[in-house]
Amino acid sequence: MAGLSEIFEKYCQQSTLTGIVLIYFVTCIFTYFAFIWRKVKIPKFPRKILLITAHPDDECMFFSPTVQAETSKGNFVYVLCLSKGDYYKIGDKRTKELIKSCSVLGIPERNIRQVDHAKLPDSPSIDWDAEILQKEIIAIIYGLQPNKVITFDSNGVSGHINHKALYHCIQDICGKNRMPRHTRVFVLKTTSILRKYLSILDLPLAYLTSKRTFVSTPLQTFYAWRAMFAHRSQLMWFRILYLMFSNYMFVNSLQEVCHHGDC
């Protein structure tokens, strides 16, 4: 009898675990379709959205759900890339790849600005010159006068110091009240390493932890993949796995860090 009792107890535990996993999976599917089928509010007048990145490929590796959500509303998306991605001395090639990638995501070449400065190298070990970085960013912001600015958060998603430098620069601009009054600033929230590779299964958690969540449709996800494949110089085996499992290819959770108006 004791043996039967233990077997029954293990069966119940396994059944409970299986039930929880199944319920969570169904919740993910329901949440996904609820997001992609919901009515999108189209603004009366197109807004200008400035995406600030550190390297070519950031726009599709991390921000494609946001970019495609904004372009689908008819908004004008601009990309300011603060380096040529010249770590392996192929900056010119990566610039061409950036243009192709942005084209796939609905961003014309005329909306791309790229900085090539010796004090702002593509490097995981060299800190960017804060004064020069701020000067470059402010020049574009003042010239463009965007309704929204979007960039990395303090953890930089991948932890890259160039990504984090963008956040600290934007925070400094906001802290000194140098951001245009009508511009709202958002950062892409970094998730834990576990959530990062949950793919679409991260969606319920993203929804619960952020008021501003963008989810890609199957077609938009396909375009995100196409955009990443435009960066052929970066397609190592681990990036293929990233495309398959990273939540950032499907879901973006943004957090507002500076608000001077409504958009």
LINSUL-V307766 format. One record per pair of residues at least 6 apart in sequence whose C-alpha atoms are under 7 Angstrom apart, sorted by sequence separation. I is the first residue (numbers start at 1). J is the second residue. D is the distance in whole Angstrom. If there is no record, write none. Layout:
i->I j->J d->D
i->I j->J d->D
//
This chain:
i->53 j->59 d->7
i->71 j->77 d->7
i->85 j->91 d->5
i->102 j->108 d->7
i->173 j->179 d->6
i->207 j->213 d->6
i->243 j->249 d->7
i->84 j->91 d->5
i->156 j->163 d->5
i->195 j->202 d->6
i->206 j->213 d->7
i->120 j->128 d->5
i->156 j->164 d->5
i->85 j->94 d->6
i->119 j->128 d->6
i->120 j->129 d->7
i->155 j->164 d->6
i->84 j->94 d->7
i->99 j->109 d->6
i->119 j->129 d->6
i->154 j->164 d->5
i->84 j->95 d->6
i->152 j->163 d->6
i->153 j->164 d->7
i->152 j->164 d->7
i->154 j->167 d->6
i->152 j->166 d->7
i->153 j->167 d->5
i->154 j->168 d->7
i->152 j->167 d->6
i->151 j->167 d->7
i->225 j->243 d->7
i->56 j->81 d->7
i->224 j->249 d->7
i->55 j->81 d->6
i->48 j->75 d->6
i->49 j->76 d->6
i->50 j->77 d->6
i->51 j->78 d->6
i->52 j->79 d->6
i->53 j->80 d->6
i->54 j->81 d->5
i->55 j->82 d->7
i->46 j->74 d->6
i->47 j->75 d->5
i->48 j->76 d->5
i->49 j->77 d->5
i->50 j->78 d->5
i->51 j->79 d->5
i->52 j->80 d->5
i->53 j->81 d->5
i->54 j->82 d->5
i->55 j->83 d->6
i->56 j->84 d->7
i->221 j->249 d->7
i->46 j->75 d->5
i->47 j->76 d->6
i->48 j->77 d->6
i->49 j->78 d->6
i->50 j->79 d->6
i->51 j->80 d->6
i->52 j->81 d->6
i->53 j->82 d->6
i->54 j->83 d->6
i->55 j->84 d->6
i->56 j->85 d->6
i->78 j->107 d->7
i->221 j->250 d->6
i->46 j->76 d->7
i->55 j->85 d->5
i->77 j->107 d->6
i->84 j->114 d->7
i->42 j->73 d->5
i->83 j->114 d->6
i->84 j->115 d->7
i->79 j->111 d->6
i->80 j->112 d->6
i->81 j->113 d->6
i->82 j->114 d->6
i->83 j->115 d->5
i->84 j->116 d->6
i->78 j->111 d->5
i->79 j->112 d->5
i->80 j->113 d->5
i->81 j->114 d->5
i->82 j->115 d->5
i->83 j->116 d->5
i->157 j->190 d->5
i->78 j->112 d->6
i->79 j->113 d->6
i->80 j->114 d->6
i->81 j->115 d->6
i->127 j->161 d->7
i->128 j->162 d->7
i->153 j->187 d->5
i->156 j->190 d->7
i->216 j->250 d->5
i->71 j->106 d->7
i->87 j->122 d->5
i->134 j->169 d->6
i->145 j->180 d->7
i->147 j->182 d->6
i->148 j->183 d->5
i->149 j->184 d->6
i->150 j->185 d->6
i->151 j->186 d->7
i->152 j->187 d->5
i->153 j->188 d->6
i->155 j->190 d->6
i->215 j->250 d->6
i->216 j->251 d->7
i->86 j->122 d->6
i->87 j->123 d->6
i->124 j->160 d->6
i->147 j->183 d->5
i->148 j->184 d->5
i->149 j->185 d->5
i->150 j->186 d->5
i->151 j->187 d->5
i->152 j->188 d->5
i->153 j->189 d->6
i->215 j->251 d->5
i->68 j->105 d->6
i->83 j->120 d->7
i->85 j->122 d->5
i->124 j->161 d->6
i->128 j->165 d->7
i->146 j->183 d->6
i->147 j->184 d->6
i->148 j->185 d->6
i->149 j->186 d->6
i->150 j->187 d->6
i->151 j->188 d->6
i->153 j->190 d->7
i->214 j->251 d->6
i->215 j->252 d->7
i->56 j->94 d->6
i->83 j->121 d->6
i->124 j->162 d->7
i->214 j->252 d->5
i->56 j->95 d->7
i->83 j->122 d->6
i->130 j->169 d->7
i->213 j->252 d->6
i->214 j->253 d->7
i->213 j->253 d->5
i->57 j->98 d->7
i->212 j->253 d->6
i->213 j->254 d->6
i->56 j->98 d->5
i->212 j->254 d->5
i->210 j->253 d->6
i->212 j->255 d->7
i->210 j->254 d->7
i->202 j->247 d->6
i->199 j->245 d->5
i->198 j->245 d->6
i->199 j->246 d->5
i->200 j->247 d->6
i->206 j->253 d->6
i->197 j->245 d->5
i->198 j->246 d->7
i->199 j->247 d->4
i->203 j->251 d->7
i->197 j->246 d->5
i->198 j->247 d->6
i->196 j->246 d->6
i->197 j->247 d->6
i->200 j->250 d->6
i->196 j->247 d->5
i->199 j->250 d->7
i->188 j->252 d->7
i->189 j->253 d->6
i->188 j->253 d->6
i->189 j->254 d->6
i->188 j->254 d->5
i->189 j->255 d->7
i->187 j->254 d->5
i->188 j->255 d->7
i->186 j->254 d->6
i->187 j->255 d->5
i->186 j->255 d->5
i->187 j->256 d->6
i->186 j->256 d->4
i->185 j->256 d->6
i->186 j->257 d->6
i->185 j->257 d->6
i->185 j->258 d->5
i->184 j->258 d->6
i->185 j->259 d->6
i->184 j->259 d->5
i->183 j->259 d->7
i->184 j->260 d->6
i->183 j->260 d->6
i->184 j->261 d->7
i->182 j->260 d->5
i->183 j->261 d->6
i->181 j->260 d->5
i->182 j->261 d->5
i->181 j->261 d->6
i->182 j->262 d->7
i->174 j->258 d->7
i->50 j->146 d->6
i->49 j->146 d->6
i->48 j->146 d->5
i->49 j->147 d->6
i->50 j->148 d->6
i->51 j->149 d->6
i->52 j->150 d->6
i->53 j->151 d->6
i->48 j->147 d->5
i->49 j->148 d->5
i->50 j->149 d->5
i->51 j->150 d->5
i->52 j->151 d->5
i->47 j->147 d->6
i->48 j->148 d->7
i->49 j->149 d->6
i->50 j->150 d->6
i->51 j->151 d->6
i->54 j->162 d->6
i->54 j->163 d->6
i->147 j->263 d->6
i->105 j->223 d->7
i->104 j->223 d->6
i->104 j->226 d->7
i->105 j->227 d->7
i->104 j->227 d->6
i->101 j->227 d->4
i->101 j->228 d->7
i->101 j->230 d->5
i->100 j->230 d->6
i->97 j->230 d->6
i->97 j->231 d->5
i->69 j->214 d->7
i->66 j->214 d->6
i->65 j->214 d->6
i->65 j->215 d->6
i->65 j->216 d->5
i->68 j->220 d->7
i->64 j->224 d->6
i->60 j->224 d->6
i->60 j->227 d->6
i->61 j->228 d->7
i->60 j->228 d->6
i->57 j->228 d->7
i->28 j->201 d->6
i->31 j->204 d->7
i->57 j->231 d->7
i->28 j->203 d->6
i->28 j->204 d->6
i->36 j->215 d->7
i->35 j->215 d->7
i->36 j->217 d->6
i->65 j->249 d->7
i->64 j->249 d->7
i->65 j->250 d->6
i->62 j->248 d->5
i->65 j->251 d->6
i->66 j->252 d->6
i->61 j->248 d->7
i->62 j->249 d->7
i->65 j->252 d->6
i->61 j->249 d->7
i->63 j->252 d->7
//
